[in-house]
Amino acid sequence: MTMLATLCLAGCVETETRTSTEIKVVGELGEPKPIYLNTFGKLSPIQQAQSVEDSIITFVLDTTEAFVVVIDRCIDKSSPLVCSVIADGTPIEVTIKDGVGEITKGSEQNMKLAEARNQLRAAENKIVDLRKEYGKLREKYNGSIPAVAEADLDKRWDEIDAEIKAAKKQAVLDNADNLVPVFFLCKYANDYINDHGMEFVDSFLTAYKHKDHKQLEYVFRVIAGEKNKKEGAEVVDFVGKDLEGKECHLTDYVGKGKYVLVDFWASWCGPCRAEIPNIKANYEKYKEKGFEVVGISLDYKQENWETCVQEMDIPWPQISDLKGWDSEVCSLYNIWAIPQVLLYAPDGKVIAGPWLHGEALGQKLAEIFE
């Protein structure tokens, strides 16, 4: 009876369904050849092509669900990516011409991905052409472009920029029933938030058919990090070490009765170093009135971090895990560019940031302390 029950139970267990997708890369393959395959978010290991010929490279990918994969020339991503496709069980062909890879055959959603990317690329190429035109005008006028010509360039730049933003937005809105938005949201998560607002991304994902797709975990982390920087958000703790190697917490300083400016910076960041004298001036002006600064460094090496603090005579506390862009703090607060800052009230809630630099910092502190 026990054996019979075991056999019946085994018969009821579903076997995992797997789908095989053949991806061929043809055309002007160039050097180094595009023989690597990876996914957004590093959800699977890099794969190497099963077949490499003079004019055709072939991948055969087995998956349990459809997801976006990236065709790459180098394992360390030192070369521009060739093309992204949706591995969904339907054979795919990518054609490379003039260094650009395009999907020329594939499922309906792959062809929609190709169409959306081509529309975006067309708009981005206008920016490239405008930059070239700007360079020629600078050369023609020895670096001093006439005001009328410069105003015209600025106007056209704004128009093209609006076209690029619209193309990205439409790419997700037109494809709410397929995986095209997975590619666009993962690649341009911060652009969507900055250009169209976090509310737009939140709203789209709430209704999105594939909102539970694994590759969107990154996007949800970005949204969570942005929310942690919003006015009124409570401090989220970060654990690192100070310059002496002692473990310390961000909450050792924030929420302890002072106004605290958290400065996300690094010794290798030029704009960060340029902003430090401004922060120092405000620190000296208001420290006796209850103002504190805490630096969170995205350095990789203790020596570089320590040397910079000494050379610039930075007087406030420092925290780092020396993991650079892989630091946990980047995920907690969606730090994708530096310098960024967050100004916390004495109760540990955000009151300003993340681009509170230059005169704006002094003005904000004057509102508080004067």
C-alpha positions in Angstrom: 0.0 0.0 0.0 2.9 2.4 0.8 4.5 1.7 -2.5 1.2 2.2 -4.4 0.7 5.5 -2.6 4.2 6.6 -3.5 3.7 5.7 -7.2 0.4 7.6 -7.3 2.0 10.6 -5.7 4.8 10.6 -8.2 2.3 10.3 -11.0 0.6 13.5 -9.8 3.7 15.6 -9.7 4.0 17.9 -12.7 7.2 17.7 -14.8 8.9 21.0 -15.5 8.1 22.2 -19.0 11.1 23.4 -20.9 11.2 25.4 -24.2 14.1 25.4 -26.6 14.8 28.6 -28.6 17.2 28.7 -31.5 18.9 32.0 -32.1 21.0 32.7 -35.2 23.2 35.7 -35.7 24.0 36.5 -39.4 25.4 39.3 -41.5 28.5 41.4 -40.8 29.6 39.5 -37.7 32.8 41.5 -37.2 35.5 40.9 -34.6 35.3 39.8 -31.8 32.4 37.7 -32.9 29.2 37.8 -30.9 29.4 34.4 -29.3 28.1 35.1 -25.8 24.6 35.0 -24.5 23.4 36.5 -21.1 20.2 37.7 -19.5 19.2 40.9 -17.8 19.8 40.7 -14.1 22.3 37.8 -14.4 19.5 35.3 -13.8 21.4 32.6 -15.7 25.1 32.1 -16.4 26.7 33.4 -19.6 26.4 30.9 -22.4 28.7 30.4 -25.4 27.4 29.8 -28.9 26.9 26.1 -29.8 28.0 26.7 -33.4 30.4 29.3 -34.8 30.8 29.5 -38.6 32.1 32.2 -40.9 28.7 33.8 -41.5 26.4 32.2 -39.0 26.5 31.9 -35.2 23.9 29.7 -33.5 22.7 29.5 -29.9 20.2 26.9 -28.6 18.7 28.0 -25.3 16.6 25.8 -23.1 14.3 27.7 -20.7 11.4 27.2 -18.4 9.8 30.5 -19.3 10.3 33.2 -21.9 12.8 35.9 -21.0 15.0 38.6 -22.5 18.5 37.6 -23.4 21.5 39.7 -24.6 23.8 38.7 -27.5 27.3 40.0 -26.6 30.8 40.1 -28.2 32.8 39.8 -25.0 32.4 38.0 -21.7 33.4 41.1 -19.8 31.0 43.4 -21.7 33.9 45.6 -22.9 32.3 45.8 -26.3 28.9 47.3 -27.2 26.0 44.8 -26.9 24.9 43.4 -30.2 21.2 42.9 -29.7 18.5 41.8 -27.1 15.9 39.3 -28.0 13.0 37.4 -26.2 13.8 33.7 -26.0 10.2 32.4 -26.2 10.5 29.1 -28.2 10.2 30.6 -31.6 13.4 30.6 -33.8 15.0 34.0 -33.9 17.4 35.6 -36.5 19.5 38.6 -35.7 21.2 40.4 -38.6 24.2 42.6 -38.0 24.8 45.5 -40.4 27.1 48.5 -39.9 27.8 47.2 -36.4 24.1 47.3 -35.4 22.2 44.1 -34.7 18.5 43.9 -35.5 15.9 41.2 -35.1 14.9 40.2 -38.7 12.9 37.0 -37.9 11.1 35.8 -34.8 7.8 35.7 -32.9 5.3 38.5 -32.9 6.6 39.9 -29.7 10.2 39.8 -31.0 9.2 41.7 -34.1 7.4 44.3 -31.9 10.5 44.6 -29.8 12.5 45.2 -33.1 10.0 47.8 -34.2 10.0 49.7 -30.8 13.8 49.6 -30.7 14.1 50.9 -34.3 11.8 53.8 -33.5 13.8 54.7 -30.5 17.1 54.3 -32.4 15.8 56.7 -35.1 15.2 59.4 -32.6 18.5 58.8 -30.8 20.4 59.1 -34.2 19.0 62.6 -34.5 20.8 63.5 -31.3 24.0 62.0 -32.8 23.6 64.1 -35.9 22.8 67.2 -33.9 26.0 66.8 -31.9 28.0 66.5 -35.1 26.3 69.7 -36.4 27.2 71.4 -33.1 30.8 70.4 -33.4 31.1 71.7 -36.9 29.6 75.1 -35.9 32.0 75.4 -33.0 34.9 74.7 -35.4 33.5 77.2 -38.0 33.1 80.0 -35.4 36.2 79.2 -33.4 34.2 78.0 -30.4 31.8 80.9 -30.2 28.6 80.0 -31.9 26.2 82.9 -32.7 23.4 83.2 -30.2 20.7 82.7 -32.9 22.3 79.4 -34.1 22.8 78.2 -30.5 19.2 78.9 -29.6 18.1 76.9 -32.7 20.3 74.0 -31.6 18.8 74.1 -28.1 15.3 74.1 -29.4 15.9 71.2 -31.7 17.7 69.3 -28.9 14.6 69.7 -26.7 12.3 68.5 -29.5 14.4 65.4 -30.1 14.7 64.7 -26.4 10.9 64.9 -26.1 10.7 62.5 -29.1 13.0 60.0 -27.4 11.0 60.1 -24.1 7.8 59.6 -26.0 9.2 56.6 -27.9 10.2 54.9 -24.7 6.8 55.6 -23.1 4.9 54.3 -26.1 7.1 51.2 -26.3 5.7 49.9 -23.0 2.1 51.2 -23.5 1.8 49.5 -26.9 3.0 46.2 -25.6 1.2 45.6 -22.3 0.3 42.0 -23.4 3.8 40.8 -24.1 7.4 40.9 -22.8 8.7 43.9 -24.7 8.2 46.1 -21.6 10.5 43.8 -19.6 13.4 44.9 -22.0 12.5 48.6 -21.9 11.8 48.8 -18.2 15.0 46.9 -17.2 17.2 48.9 -19.6 15.7 52.4 -18.9 14.2 52.1 -15.4 15.6 55.4 -14.2 14.7 57.2 -17.4 11.1 56.2 -17.0 11.0 57.4 -13.4 12.9 60.7 -14.2 11.0 61.5 -17.4 7.5 60.3 -16.6 7.4 59.9 -12.9 7.4 57.0 -10.5 3.6 57.0 -10.6 3.6 56.1 -14.3 5.9 53.1 -13.7 3.9 52.0 -10.7 0.6 52.3 -12.5 1.8 50.4 -15.6 3.3 47.6 -13.5 0.1 47.2 -11.4 -1.9 46.4 -14.5 0.9 44.7 -16.5 0.1 41.1 -17.6 3.7 40.0 -16.8 4.3 42.0 -13.7 5.5 38.9 -11.8 8.2 38.1 -14.3 11.5 37.4 -12.6 13.5 39.9 -14.6 11.3 42.8 -13.3 12.7 42.2 -9.8 15.4 44.8 -10.7 12.7 47.4 -11.6 10.8 46.9 -8.4 14.1 47.4 -6.5 14.6 50.7 -8.4 11.1 51.8 -7.4 11.6 50.8 -3.8 14.9 52.7 -3.7 13.3 55.8 -5.2 10.5 55.7 -2.6 13.2 55.6 0.1 14.4 59.0 -1.2 11.0 60.6 -1.3 10.1 63.4 1.1 8.6 61.9 4.2 10.4 58.5 3.8 11.9 57.1 6.9 15.6 56.3 7.0 16.5 52.8 5.8 19.6 51.5 7.6 22.8 50.8 5.9 25.6 48.9 7.6 29.3 49.5 6.7 32.5 50.4 8.4 34.2 53.7 9.3 37.7 54.7 8.3 39.1 52.8 11.3 37.3 49.6 10.2 34.7 49.7 13.0 31.2 48.6 12.0 28.7 51.4 12.0 25.1 52.1 10.9 23.5 55.0 9.1 20.9 55.0 11.9 23.8 55.7 14.4 23.5 59.3 13.0 20.1 59.8 11.4 17.0 60.1 13.5 19.0 61.1 16.6 17.7 64.7 17.0 19.8 66.5 14.4 19.3 67.6 10.8 21.6 65.2 8.8 22.8 65.5 5.3 23.8 62.1 3.9 26.3 62.5 1.0 26.6 59.6 -1.4 30.1 60.2 -3.0 33.4 58.6 -4.0 37.0 59.7 -4.2 37.1 58.8 -7.9 34.1 61.1 -8.6 35.1 64.5 -9.9 31.7 66.2 -9.3 31.6 64.8 -5.8 35.0 66.3 -4.9 33.9 69.6 -6.5 30.8 69.7 -4.2 32.6 68.9 -1.0 33.9 72.5 -0.3 30.2 73.7 -0.6 29.1 71.1 1.9 32.0 72.0 4.2 31.1 75.7 4.2 27.5 74.9 5.2 28.7 72.3 7.8 30.9 74.9 9.4 28.1 77.5 9.3 25.4 75.3 10.9 27.1 72.5 12.9 26.6 74.4 16.1 22.9 74.7 15.4 22.3 71.0 15.0 23.5 70.2 11.5 25.5 67.0 10.8 26.9 65.4 7.6 27.5 61.7 7.0 29.5 60.5 4.0 28.7 57.2 2.4 31.5 56.3 0.0 31.2 54.2 -3.1 34.9 53.6 -3.2 36.5 50.3 -3.9 39.8 50.7 -2.0 40.3 51.8 1.6 43.5 53.6 0.6 41.8 55.8 -2.0 38.9 56.6 0.3 41.1 57.5 3.3 43.6 59.5 1.3 40.8 61.7 -0.2 39.2 62.3 3.2 42.6 63.4 4.5 43.6 65.6 1.5 40.2 67.3 1.4 40.1 67.6 5.2 36.6 66.2 5.4 35.5 66.5 9.1 32.3 64.5 9.2 31.8 60.7 9.8 32.3 58.3 6.9 30.7 54.9 6.1 31.5 52.4 3.3 31.5 48.7 2.5 34.1 49.3 -0.2 32.0 47.6 -2.9 31.6 50.6 -5.2 28.5 50.4 -7.4 27.8 46.9 -5.9 27.3 48.4 -2.5 24.1 47.5 -0.8 23.4 51.2 -0.3 23.0 51.6 -4.1 20.1 49.2 -4.1 18.5 50.5 -0.9 18.4 54.1 -2.2 18.7 53.5 -6.0 22.0 55.4 -6.3 22.8 55.2 -10.0 24.7 58.5 -10.2 26.7 60.6 -7.7 26.9 62.9 -6.0 23.4 62.5 -4.5 22.4 63.7 -1.1 19.5 63.2 1.3 18.6 65.7 4.0 16.9 64.2 7.0 14.9 65.9 9.7 15.7 65.2 13.4 13.0 62.5 13.4 14.8 60.5 10.7 12.5 61.4 7.7 13.6 62.8 4.4 12.9 66.5 3.9 15.0 67.1 0.7 17.1 65.5 -2.0 18.6 63.9 -3.9 20.0 66.7 -6.1 20.4 69.3 -3.4 23.7 70.8 -4.4 25.4 74.2 -4.8 23.4 77.2 -3.8 20.2 75.1 -3.3 21.8 73.4 -0.3 22.6 76.7 1.4 19.2 78.0 0.7 17.5 75.0 2.2 19.6 75.1 5.3 19.0 78.8 5.7 15.2 78.1 5.7 15.8 75.6 8.5 18.3 77.4 10.7 17.8 81.1 10.1 
